[in-house]
Amino acid sequence: MGFSASVSAAHPVCLNRPLVFQSSGRGTRELTSEIDGTLSDMQAHEGVCHVFIHHTSASLIITENADRDVQVDLDSYMARLVPDGDPIFIHTDEGDDDMSAHIRSVLTATTLTIPVREGRCDLGTWQGIFLWEHRARPHRRRLTLSYQGSTRHRGTE
């Protein structure tokens, strides 16, 4: 006997899962495969995935994942736009990168909404979901993934 999948469209679900990631310090870390894996564990099928980061000095972005130079260029541009240690900042309790990290987070996003199709994030060919750490040092980052939609149930044939 094998497994067959059936879809429960009559009773949409709302499921939440905590996710924790360790950053390596300033820069991006792709999360696409971890998010897709979590959706698979949730038996997600067709719906919407919301990802929220519980921090004010890191953010979430969708950007190109085929060429690492894109993320390097984003970091370079953001460093020019919001430099660490700018003399106009008064909030410097945690160092020169403190206030600049908060501003970078506000300029980007702390939440993403992504369509889910056939149990995976329905992203474009070159798109990936990234955690963008704005602090210079590594940090432990907590996210919540929420899924709303139909689920896939496994049964026997």
Secondary structure, DSSP 8 states (H G I E B T S, - for coil): --EEEEEEEEEEEEEEEEEEEE--SSEEEE-HHHHHHHHHHTTEEEEEEEEEE--SSEEEEEEE-S-THHHHHHHHHHHHHS-TT-TT----TT-TTHHHHHHHHHHS-SEEEEEEETTEE---TTEEEEEEE-SSS--EEEEEEEEEEEEEEEEE-
